[in-house]
Amino acid sequence: MKKKGKPGKKKYTGTIIALIIIVGVIPAGIYFYNEQKAPPQNAQWIISGPFAINKNQYKLGENVFMVVTGLKPDDAGKIVVTDPKGGTFTTIPFNGTMKSSFNYYFKPNTERIEKLCKPTDLVGEWIIIFQGASYKSIPFQIVNDWIPGSEAEIKPIDPC
């Protein structure tokens, strides 16, 4: 013979458990999503408006990482990276109407510019300039020290 309990008790218990799980999972998901977008707290990010690079000093053969977050719709122009000799190493277009965030990386090398013939020509102050927007330029240094194993990647260019 079956015992008669309160009708629908299991139904409400299941609903309550489901609601508790949903209420806990959604905020946790939002928190972890936002943590992935933000630069790590222990890094020494160099920031100018929505633009940031991961540090202010790099070794020969090392990538320079740039994070762009929160471009406004009226932010449009070019990111111009200049080398120690004042030449343009690379340009990167940006347009906040089309994309408000993106990541970009580059590795200073001797392949792009004729003035940079040997690896030591890369050593010195580089500058990231934001043309078309009023953000402060970001300087960074390339030091005369190598990332282990990268010596073969950046070779002298002959003739120069």
C-alpha positions as CSV (number, residue, x, y, z in Angstrom):
1,M,0.0,0.0,0.0
2,K,1.3,3.4,-0.9
3,K,1.8,6.2,1.6
4,K,0.1,9.3,0.7
5,G,2.3,12.4,1.1
6,K,1.8,15.9,0.1
7,P,1.0,16.0,-3.6
8,G,3.6,17.8,-5.8
9,K,6.3,18.0,-3.2
10,K,8.9,16.4,-5.5
11,K,7.9,18.7,-8.3
12,Y,8.6,21.8,-6.2
13,T,11.9,20.4,-4.8
14,G,13.2,19.8,-8.3
15,T,12.2,23.2,-9.5
16,I,13.9,24.9,-6.5
17,I,17.1,22.9,-7.0
18,A,17.1,23.9,-10.7
19,L,16.7,27.5,-9.9
20,I,19.5,27.4,-7.3
21,I,21.8,25.9,-9.9
22,I,20.9,28.5,-12.6
23,V,21.3,31.4,-10.1
24,G,24.7,30.1,-9.2
25,V,25.9,29.2,-12.7
26,I,25.0,32.3,-14.6
27,P,26.9,34.8,-12.4
28,A,29.9,32.4,-12.3
29,G,29.9,32.2,-16.1
30,I,29.7,36.0,-16.4
31,Y,32.6,36.4,-13.9
32,F,34.9,33.9,-15.7
33,Y,34.0,35.5,-19.1
34,N,35.0,39.0,-17.9
35,E,38.2,37.6,-16.2
36,Q,39.3,36.2,-19.6
37,K,38.9,39.6,-21.3
38,A,40.8,41.6,-18.7
39,P,44.6,41.7,-18.8
40,P,46.2,39.6,-16.0
41,Q,46.6,41.6,-12.8
42,N,50.2,40.6,-12.3
43,A,51.3,41.9,-15.7
44,Q,52.8,45.4,-16.2
45,W,50.5,46.5,-19.0
46,I,51.2,49.8,-20.6
47,I,47.9,51.5,-21.4
48,S,46.8,54.4,-23.6
49,G,43.0,54.7,-23.8
50,P,41.6,51.4,-25.2
51,F,45.1,50.3,-26.3
52,A,47.6,48.3,-24.2
53,I,50.8,46.3,-24.7
54,N,51.9,43.6,-22.3
55,K,55.1,45.3,-21.1
56,N,57.6,48.1,-21.8
57,Q,60.7,46.1,-22.5
58,Y,61.3,43.2,-24.9
59,K,64.2,41.0,-25.9
60,L,65.3,40.4,-29.5
61,G,63.0,37.7,-31.0
62,E,60.2,38.4,-28.6
63,N,56.6,39.1,-29.7
64,V,54.9,42.4,-28.7
65,F,51.3,41.7,-27.7
66,M,48.7,44.4,-28.0
67,V,45.2,44.3,-26.6
68,V,42.5,46.7,-27.8
69,T,39.3,46.9,-25.8
70,G,36.5,49.3,-25.7
71,L,37.0,51.3,-28.9
72,K,34.3,53.9,-29.2
73,P,32.4,54.1,-32.5
74,D,34.1,57.4,-33.4
75,D,37.6,55.8,-32.8
76,A,39.1,55.2,-36.2
77,G,42.5,55.5,-37.7
78,K,45.8,53.7,-37.8
79,I,48.2,52.3,-35.2
80,V,51.7,53.1,-36.5
81,V,54.7,51.3,-35.0
82,T,58.0,53.1,-35.5
83,D,61.4,51.6,-35.1
84,P,64.5,53.1,-33.4
85,K,65.6,54.8,-36.6
86,G,62.2,56.6,-37.0
87,G,60.9,54.4,-39.9
88,T,57.5,52.8,-40.0
89,F,57.7,49.2,-39.1
90,T,54.0,48.4,-39.5
91,T,50.6,50.0,-39.5
92,I,47.4,48.5,-38.2
93,P,44.0,50.0,-39.1
94,F,41.3,50.3,-36.4
95,N,37.7,51.4,-36.5
96,G,35.5,51.3,-33.5
97,T,32.3,51.2,-35.6
98,M,33.4,47.9,-37.1
99,K,35.2,46.2,-34.2
100,S,35.4,47.5,-30.6
101,S,38.0,45.0,-29.4
102,F,40.8,43.0,-31.0
103,N,44.2,41.5,-30.2
104,Y,47.3,41.9,-32.3
105,Y,50.9,40.8,-32.0
106,F,54.1,41.5,-34.0
107,K,57.8,40.5,-33.7
108,P,60.3,43.2,-34.5
109,N,62.7,41.8,-37.2
110,T,65.0,42.8,-40.0
111,E,62.7,41.6,-42.8
112,R,60.3,44.6,-43.1
113,I,62.5,47.7,-43.4
114,E,65.7,48.3,-45.4
115,K,67.2,50.5,-42.7
116,L,67.1,47.6,-40.2
117,C,69.9,45.4,-41.6
118,K,71.2,43.6,-38.5
119,P,69.6,42.4,-35.3
120,T,71.3,45.2,-33.3
121,D,69.5,47.8,-35.4
122,L,66.3,46.6,-33.7
123,V,67.7,47.6,-30.3
124,G,66.4,50.9,-28.9
125,E,63.1,52.8,-28.4
126,W,60.1,51.9,-30.5
127,I,56.9,54.0,-30.4
128,I,53.3,53.0,-31.0
129,I,51.4,56.0,-32.4
130,F,47.7,56.3,-32.8
131,Q,46.9,58.4,-35.9
132,G,43.3,59.6,-36.2
133,A,42.8,59.4,-32.5
134,S,44.0,61.6,-29.6
135,Y,45.5,58.8,-27.5
136,K,49.0,59.2,-26.1
137,S,51.7,57.2,-27.9
138,I,53.2,54.1,-26.2
139,P,57.0,53.8,-26.2
140,F,58.7,50.5,-25.5
141,Q,62.3,49.2,-25.6
142,I,64.0,46.4,-27.4
143,V,67.1,45.4,-25.4
144,N,70.2,43.8,-26.7
145,D,69.4,40.3,-25.3
146,W,67.9,37.3,-27.1
147,I,65.0,35.0,-26.4
148,P,66.7,31.6,-26.2
149,G,66.6,29.9,-29.6
150,S,65.5,32.9,-31.6
151,E,68.9,33.9,-33.0
152,A,68.2,32.0,-36.2
153,E,64.9,33.8,-36.8
154,I,66.4,37.3,-37.1
155,K,69.3,37.4,-39.5
156,P,71.4,40.2,-41.0
157,I,70.4,41.3,-44.4
158,D,73.1,41.7,-47.1
159,P,73.7,44.0,-48.8
160,C,72.5,46.8,-46.7
